[in-house]
């Protein structure tokens, strides 16, 4: 499968290392990583304006709409895996965990996600999931664009779920059909939390009512009811004023003096290992089964 989109990193070729376990992805060079951009904005005590967030979200959702239209789920969306050109165009990268998502849905390896951005069904070790896991991740990233801090941030699957439940309420089969049958639900006893609400977590005035509605629809427990990328692009939030700043004006308008440039970033190098980078928030269950062996027959080719 060949993927070609202005908001997806361009892959030139795959190169083999000295052993069959060493695979390198040769891709276009991109100097900026969204993670370091967020860190720089936070360290300078700045925030993105609505026009910046509109710009970033439009590009990110367009990339996901393209992937999902082509039946590809990324499974590891996070700021570390989103790069930016010097002209401000955002590009999704690191497809090491990506898989084709065909109908009827097949079973996938459980727990394939980064902890802070993982959908609840992944954290609960479901083996049946689809492109909706990416939309949860986008919702978490959207909240981070506003707060400049991760929305849900902890160190284990159970603690991460507890963070989510405190904000959105403890789920049940009523709001999420089939919840009680998920693997970890019977193994871990969760307290019954009433939802505190996303507005309480994101108090900043740059989140409009329509923006809150978009966020809530992306962070719905039931994967079947979670908003799709195609639906998100049509959401009224993107009609809000001020409109999105153009990508070529994005970095200039922030006046960050290139402090966020990642000249040594692994993700932005010309040649990148196909293995996971092992971030602090990475789930301990990553790279198991099919991901280790590469024998699933569903791996993507670029």
Helices and strands as residue ranges (DSSP letters): E 11-16, E 23-27, E 32-33, H 34-43, H 50-69, E 72-73, G 79-81, E 82-84, E 90-92, E 99-100, G 115-117, H 120-123, H 132-147, H 157-168, G 179-181, H 198-201, H 209-218, H 229-233, G 236-239, H 247-254, E 271-273, H 290-293
